[in-house]
Amino acid sequence: MSVYSSLTRALAQALVDVLWFVEGCEDDRMDPDDAVKVLEGVAHLVTRLSSDQRIEFITLLGSMAAEEADPSRRAFLEGFPAGFGLVEDDS
């Protein structure tokens, strides 16, 4: 039996894992320009989601954050919607 409740949950988890890795990479592990390209590419992709898809993804990110034990990863998940252009940043 799968540990994920849905394919959407599994793919969201995989996406977050990759982005968490890319964002946390030291310059000697990944070229900073390549890291920026990856992060900007994902930001562009998620901003093209429909309104319903955005709501679903933001809700999923919120539940993932609530379940996350690592404080820095939880902060990454909580900041994901604003950081990747899913919502307007109020700051």
Secondary structure, DSSP 8 states (H G I E B T S, - for coil): --SSSSHHHHHHHHHHHHHHHHHH--TTTS-HHHHHHHHHHHHHHHHTS-HHHHHHHHHHHHHHHHH---HHHHHHHHHHHHHTTSS----
